[in-house]
């Protein structure tokens, strides 16, 4: 199971698409109607889609998986009574599978048979261009983060990696987290994290953003859970986006930490303690994208083997 992409709807999608290319560093991955696609240097055909809409919402977050894993998810979603439906992707890469609505409205799409593309070479140290490789995680705000963590363990086969006072971190493979649920008291997109090639690429990305007049809302720093380096920004079209790198790899024997295991000295909120955090600005941005189901639940027995 791998996190592949997130699909957003928003006003002025073409402008957001251009900003993500010119400023953030993604590459153009094409256009279908009023939907624009963005890719990184890795092998996924796109990382973000931006569809024209009168308002903001998250259409889906997409994972790629094996047929066996898809069947397991379908069977568990059916048993739990979650809204779900078969789907065929018309996005770059294609594929078919299942879309599942979690208890707080989060929309997760699982695809098999999705094609990959050749990586983009020679974009980093040989030039000034900074380009993300892939998505490293997509984090959701939750009214009940513990219940959300329990649900994805039960239905999706994910595993809780760590719990802090702020979040429940969840993994779908050996990466410490592919998603997390923030203890926010409401349901929405928290942020989208883009995997950079290395620490130098994160810092060069920060420099490029500064060249264009954008300061981090939080960072640079190094998290506790996941041990990854980060720099968060509030994109001009609404969401919180993050440069990140080197999320910790963990095995099946990894022991999930509890909130008291992740504490910092007074006035410090990460391992380094070198930067401030725009709590108020981030909070507003973290409420900008809610979830909206654009499909009707449908029978999924063909995946569940029942």
Secondary structure, 3 states (H helix, E strand, C coil): CEEEEEEEEECCHHHHHHHHHHHHCCEEEEEECCEEEEECCCCECCCEEEEECCCCEEEEEEEECCHHHHHHHHHHHHHHCCCEEEEECCCCCCCEEEEEECCCCCEEEEEECCCECCCCCCCCCCCCCCCCCEEEEEEEEECCHHHHHHHHHHHHCCEEEEECCCEEEEECCCECCCEEEEECCCCEEEEEEEECCCHHHHHHHHHHHHHCCCCCCEEEEECCCCCCEEEEEECCCCCEEEEEECCCECCCCCCCECHHHCCCCCCCCCCCCCCCECHHHHHHHHCCCEECCCCCCCCCHHHHCC
